[in-house]
């Protein structure tokens, strides 16, 4: 939390360091940099809501920033005061921003620098968030005393996040704790009157093998794609998705077959098969499968999704292009959107369109998945997609706009979205 972060920072600061500059701006600036340092580290715990990419901000960033502020104040002309655009640039673009590679993360850092660093930070009513102010102290002790009375647990709003961000963090924490508890349960075969672990997994393996879709025949896939136009961007995308799906299907089939043989004692139980046995017994996804597939909360959901994803690919291959796509059922949704942009660009080559200048647009329709009867209008082109969810927000279907979500509702399903370029 902020309290722990500031405490750690100020415990390492000496009284000499606090008095290194006689400029009145020095102590408040030092505290503000320390607060920024705690904030950028704390946001990591919120996962992608905090930073798109989790950066390793460390003590060296703080030390370099403080050194810069000190040098700047030493050189500053008292009449002109602090050059704020320089301070903001150094913090947001160089000291902390130097690690940041994502554009949105960079915008976030620069926003912190803009809102927290300026002449306004010395005014009486300035605060980072209510009750989080810059203390007026003369000694390190004064600062530590102020830090001591900060809340132990911070609301996400201190970091500029919506209060709902905490729900995600706590859900992830609870899942992690529970999965750790499950993973340290004894793994011996049960000796009571119940079914043994091996028997349970063997039965599960039989059921899954029965439901597992057949392998794709590469010659048939090639022939079907030739019929549909093998060099069309969408069909190239479909071929790549089918290749990855085939990889998953054959891996699952091999693992289940080998696992049954290992349980019977025909072959030796390898480390990977043991992992598959333990995870399947706990209704979790074996590591071998997870590495080449997608995230899912339980093995049951994962296997259902395998069947549904495969269904989308095989019906697209057999019956031609569908009117709407389940976008979250693709391995590479980004590739799907790129293929759609390429397709639109080719349709408009006569108008001089170039792929670089074609941008995506999307419009949330009023239709649900069941209401779609045909492809999007030919003059606009594009695709209908479904299966998207909003997190921490609701959707007003009548007025087609975002609204606050109902209390305790984490996810809201979106209607069909028309994405075009």
C-alpha positions in Angstrom: 0.0 0.0 0.0 0.9 3.7 -0.2 1.7 3.7 3.6 4.2 0.9 3.3 5.7 2.4 0.2 6.2 5.8 1.7 7.5 4.4 4.9 10.1 2.3 3.1 11.2 5.4 1.1 11.4 7.8 4.1 13.2 5.2 6.3 16.0 5.4 3.8 16.1 9.2 3.7 18.5 11.0 6.1 18.1 14.4 7.8 21.0 15.7 5.7 19.3 14.6 2.5 16.1 16.4 3.6 18.1 19.7 4.1 20.3 19.3 1.0 18.5 22.3 -0.6 17.2 25.5 1.0 14.6 26.0 -1.7 11.1 26.0 -0.2 9.9 23.6 -3.0 12.4 20.9 -2.2 10.6 19.0 0.7 7.2 19.0 -1.0 8.7 17.9 -4.3 10.6 15.1 -2.6 7.4 13.8 -1.0 5.5 14.1 -4.3 8.1 12.0 -6.1 8.0 9.4 -3.2 4.2 9.3 -3.6 4.4 8.9 -7.4 7.0 6.1 -6.8 4.6 4.2 -4.5 1.7 4.7 -6.9 3.4 3.3 -10.0 4.5 0.3 -8.0 1.0 -0.2 -6.3 -0.8 -0.1 -9.7 0.9 -3.4 -10.7 -1.3 -5.4 -8.3 -4.4 -4.4 -10.4 -3.0 -6.3 -13.4 -3.9 -4.9 -16.8 -6.2 -2.3 -15.1 -3.1 -0.8 -13.5 -0.6 -1.0 -16.3 -1.0 -2.7 -19.7 2.5 -4.1 -19.3 3.8 -4.8 -15.8 7.0 -2.7 -15.5 9.8 -3.3 -13.0 9.9 0.2 -11.4 12.6 0.2 -8.7 14.6 2.2 -6.2 17.0 3.4 -9.0 14.1 5.2 -10.7 13.3 7.0 -7.5 16.9 7.9 -6.7 17.5 9.2 -10.3 14.3 11.3 -10.1 15.2 12.8 -6.7 18.7 13.6 -8.0 17.3 15.4 -11.0 14.9 17.5 -8.9 17.8 18.4 -6.5 20.0 19.5 -9.5 17.1 21.4 -11.1 16.4 23.3 -7.9 20.2 24.1 -7.5 20.3 25.6 -10.9 16.9 27.4 -10.8 16.7 31.2 -10.9 14.7 32.3 -7.8 12.9 35.0 -9.9 11.7 32.5 -12.6 10.9 29.6 -10.3 10.7 26.0 -11.2 10.5 25.0 -14.9 7.5 22.7 -14.5 7.3 21.5 -18.1 10.9 20.3 -17.7 10.1 18.5 -14.4 7.0 16.9 -15.8 8.9 15.8 -19.0 11.8 14.3 -17.0 9.5 12.3 -14.7 6.8 11.3 -17.2 9.0 10.7 -20.2 12.6 10.0 -19.0 13.0 8.7 -15.4 9.8 6.6 -15.1 8.7 6.9 -18.7 12.0 5.5 -20.0 10.8 2.0 -19.0 7.3 2.4 -20.5 6.8 1.0 -24.0 3.0 1.2 -24.2 1.4 4.4 -25.5 -1.5 4.3 -23.1 0.8 3.6 -20.1 2.9 6.6 -21.2 -0.3 8.8 -21.3 -1.1 7.6 -17.8 2.3 8.5 -16.4 2.3 11.9 -18.1 -1.2 12.6 -16.6 0.2 11.9 -13.1 3.1 14.3 -13.8 0.7 16.9 -15.0 -1.9 16.7 -12.2 0.5 16.3 -9.3 3.5 18.5 -10.3 3.0 22.2 -10.7 2.7 25.5 -8.7 -0.7 24.3 -7.5 1.0 21.5 -5.4 2.1 24.2 -2.9 -1.4 25.5 -2.3 -3.3 24.8 0.9 -6.1 22.7 -0.7 -3.8 20.5 -2.8 -4.2 16.7 -2.2 -3.4 13.6 -4.2 -6.8 12.2 -3.1 -8.8 13.3 -0.1 -6.8 12.8 3.2 -3.6 12.2 1.1 -1.9 15.5 1.3 1.7 16.8 1.3 2.7 17.1 4.9 4.6 20.1 6.2 7.5 18.8 8.2 11.0 19.8 9.2 12.5 16.4 10.1 12.3 12.9 8.7 10.5 12.0 12.0 7.7 14.5 11.1 7.2 12.8 7.8 7.3 9.3 9.3 4.7 10.4 11.9 2.4 11.7 9.2 2.9 8.5 7.1 2.1 6.3 10.1 -1.5 7.7 10.3 -2.3 6.9 6.6 -4.8 4.1 6.1 -3.4 0.6 5.9 -5.6 -0.4 3.0 -6.0 2.2 0.2 -9.1 2.6 -2.0 -8.2 2.2 -5.7 -9.3 5.8 -6.2 -6.0 7.0 -4.5 -4.3 5.7 -7.7 -7.0 7.2 -10.0 -8.8 3.9 -10.5 -12.5 3.1 -10.2 -13.5 1.5 -6.9 -14.5 -1.6 -8.9 -10.8 -2.2 -9.7 -10.6 -3.7 -6.2 -13.1 -6.4 -7.1 -10.9 -7.8 -9.8 -7.8 -7.7 -7.5 -9.6 -9.5 -4.7 -11.1 -12.1 -7.0 -7.7 -12.9 -8.4 -6.2 -13.0 -4.9 -8.9 -15.4 -3.7 -8.5 -17.7 -6.7 -4.8 -17.8 -6.2 -5.1 -18.6 -2.5 -7.7 -21.4 -3.2 -5.6 -22.9 -6.0 -2.5 -22.9 -3.7 -4.6 -24.8 -1.1 -5.8 -27.3 -3.6 -2.3 -27.8 -5.0 -0.8 -28.8 -1.6 -3.5 -31.4 -0.8 -2.0 -34.9 -0.4 -1.8 -36.7 -3.8 -1.9 -40.3 -2.6 -4.5 -42.7 -3.9 -7.5 -42.9 -1.7 -7.5 -46.0 0.6 -11.0 -45.5 1.9 -14.1 -47.1 0.3 -14.4 -44.4 -2.3 -13.2 -44.4 -5.9 -9.4 -43.9 -6.4 -8.0 -40.8 -8.1 -6.8 -42.9 -11.0 -10.3 -44.5 -11.5 -11.9 -41.0 -11.5 -9.4 -39.7 -14.0 -9.7 -42.8 -16.2 -13.4 -42.4 -16.4 -13.0 -38.7 -17.2 -10.4 -39.5 -20.0 -12.9 -42.0 -21.6 -15.7 -39.4 -21.6 -13.4 -36.7 -23.1 -12.0 -39.0 -25.8 -15.6 -39.9 -26.9 -16.6 -36.2 -27.2 -13.3 -35.1 -28.8 -13.8 -33.9 -32.4 -12.0 -35.9 -35.2 -8.7 -34.6 -36.6 -8.9 -32.3 -39.7 -7.8 -33.9 -42.9 -5.2 -31.5 -44.4 -6.1 -32.5 -48.0 -9.8 -31.8 -47.4 -9.0 -28.5 -45.6 -6.9 -27.4 -48.6 -9.5 -28.4 -51.1 -12.3 -26.6 -49.3 -10.1 -23.4 -48.9 -9.3 -23.6 -52.7 -13.0 -23.6 -53.4 -13.6 -20.6 -51.1 -10.5 -18.7 -52.5 -7.4 -19.7 -50.7 -5.6 -16.3 -51.0 -8.5 -14.3 -49.5 -7.3 -12.7 -46.3 -10.2 -14.2 -44.2 -9.5 -17.7 -45.6 -5.7 -17.4 -44.8 -6.8 -16.5 -41.3 -9.1 -19.5 -41.1 -6.3 -21.8 -42.2 -4.0 -20.5 -39.4 -6.8 -21.0 -36.8 -7.5 -24.5 -38.0 -3.8 -25.4 -37.8 -3.7 -24.2 -34.2 -6.9 -26.0 -33.3 -5.6 -29.2 -34.8 -2.5 -28.9 -32.7 -4.7 -28.7 -29.5 -7.0 -31.6 -30.6 -4.0 -33.9 -31.3 -2.2 -32.9 -28.1 -5.4 -33.6 -26.0 -5.9 -37.0 -27.8 -2.3 -38.1 -27.2 -2.3 -37.0 -23.5 -5.6 -38.8 -22.8 -4.6 -42.0 -24.6 -1.2 -42.1 -22.9 -2.7 -41.3 -19.5 -5.0 -44.3 -19.8 -2.1 -46.5 -20.7 0.0 -45.2 -17.7 -2.9 -45.7 -15.3 -3.2 -49.4 -16.5 0.6 -49.7 -16.0 1.3 -50.4 -19.7 3.7 -47.4 -19.9 5.6 -45.4 -17.3 3.9 -42.4 -15.8 6.0 -39.5 -16.9 6.1 -36.1 -15.1 3.8 -34.5 -17.7 1.3 -37.3 -17.4 1.4 -37.1 -13.6 0.7 -33.3 -13.9 -2.2 -34.1 -16.2 -3.6 -36.7 -13.7 -3.4 -34.3 -10.8 -4.9 -31.3 -12.7 -7.7 -33.4 -14.2 -8.6 -34.8 -10.8 -8.8 -31.2 -9.4 -10.9 -30.1 -12.5 -8.0 -27.9 -13.7 -6.3 -27.6 -17.1 -3.2 -29.7 -17.5 -0.1 -27.5 -18.1 0.6 -29.3 -21.4 -2.8 -28.1 -22.8 -2.8 -24.7 -21.3 0.5 -23.7 -22.9 -1.0 -24.1 -26.4 -4.6 -23.0 -25.7 -6.6 -20.4 -23.9 -7.5 -19.3 -20.3 -10.5 -20.9 -18.6 -11.6 -21.2 -15.0 -12.1 -25.0 -14.9 -11.4 -28.0 -17.1 -15.1 -28.4 -17.8 -15.4 -24.9 -19.2 -12.2 -25.3 -21.1 -13.3 -28.5 -22.8 -16.7 -27.1 -23.7 -15.0 -24.1 -25.3 -12.7 -26.5 -27.3 -15.9 -28.1 -28.8 -17.5 -24.7 -29.5 -14.4 -23.2 -31.0 -13.9 -26.2 -33.2 -17.6 -26.1 -34.2 -17.1 -22.5 -35.4 -14.1 -23.4 -37.6 -15.5 -26.6 -39.1 -18.9 -25.0 -40.0 -17.1 -22.0 -41.5 -15.0 -24.5 -43.5 -17.9 -26.7 -44.6 -20.8 -24.2 -45.1 -18.8 -21.1 -46.1 -18.4 -17.8 -44.3 -20.8 -17.3 -41.3 -23.0 -14.2 -41.0 -21.5 -13.4 -37.6 -18.4 -14.5 -35.8 -17.7 -15.5 -32.2 -14.6 -13.3 -31.9 -13.6 -14.5 -28.4 -13.4 -18.0 -29.8 -10.3 -17.2 -32.0 -6.7 -17.8 -31.0 -5.7 -14.5 -32.7 -8.6 -12.0 -32.7 -6.1 -9.3 -33.7 -5.3 -11.2 -36.9 -9.0 -11.6 -37.6 -9.5 -7.8 -37.5 -6.4 -7.3 -39.7 -7.7 -9.7 -42.3 -11.0 -7.8 -42.3 -9.1 -4.5 -42.9 -7.1 -6.1 -45.7 -10.4 -7.3 -47.3 -12.0 -3.9 -47.1 -8.8 -2.3 -48.6 -8.9 -4.7 -51.5 -12.6 -3.9 -52.2 -11.7 -0.2 -52.4 -8.4 -0.4 -54.3 -10.1 1.5 -57.2 -10.7 4.4 -54.8 -7.0 4.4 -54.0 -7.3 3.0 -50.4 -4.1 1.8 -48.7 -3.9 -0.6 -45.8 -1.9 1.9 -43.7 -4.6 4.5 -43.8 -7.6 2.2 -43.2 -8.8 2.4 -39.6 -11.3 0.3 -37.7 -14.8 1.5 -36.7 -17.3 -0.2 -34.6 -21.0 0.2 -33.9 -22.9 -1.7 -31.2 -26.1 -2.8 -32.9 -29.5 -3.5 -31.2 -29.4 -7.1 -32.4 -28.6 -10.1 -30.2 -26.8 -13.1 -31.6 -30.1 -14.9 -32.4 -31.5 -11.9 -34.4 -28.7 -11.9 -37.1 -30.1 -13.3 -40.4 -27.5 -12.1 -42.9 -24.1 -10.6 -43.3 -23.5 -6.8 -42.8 -24.7 -4.5 -45.7 -22.4 -4.9 -48.7 -21.7 -1.2 -49.3 -20.2 -0.9 -45.8 -18.8 -4.4 -45.5 -17.1 -5.5 -42.3 -18.2 -8.3 -39.9 -20.7 -8.9 -37.2 -19.1 -10.2 -34.0 -20.6 -11.4 -30.7 -19.3 -12.8 -27.4 -17.9 -9.5 -26.0 -18.4 -8.5 -22.4 -18.1 -5.3 -20.5 -16.3 -5.3 -17.2 -17.5 -3.0 -14.4 -19.9 -1.2 -16.7 -23.4 -1.8 -18.1 -24.9 -1.2 -21.6 -28.1 0.7 -22.2 -29.6 -1.1 -25.2 -32.3 1.5 -25.9 -30.0 4.5 -26.1 -26.8 2.5 -27.2 -24.5 3.9 -24.5 -22.4 2.9 -21.5 -24.0 3.2 -18.1 -23.0 2.3 -14.5 -23.4 -1.4 -14.0 -26.0 -2.8 -11.6 -24.5 -3.4 -8.1 -22.7 -6.7 -7.8 -22.8 -7.3 -11.5 -19.3 -7.7 -12.7 -19.8 -8.5 -16.4 -22.4 -7.3 -18.9 -22.9 -9.1 -22.2 -22.8 -6.8 -25.2 -25.2 -7.1 -28.2 -23.8 -7.9 -31.7 -21.1 -5.4 -32.7 -20.6 -4.4 -36.3 -16.9 -3.8 -37.0 -15.9 -2.3 -40.3 -13.0 -0.4 -41.8 
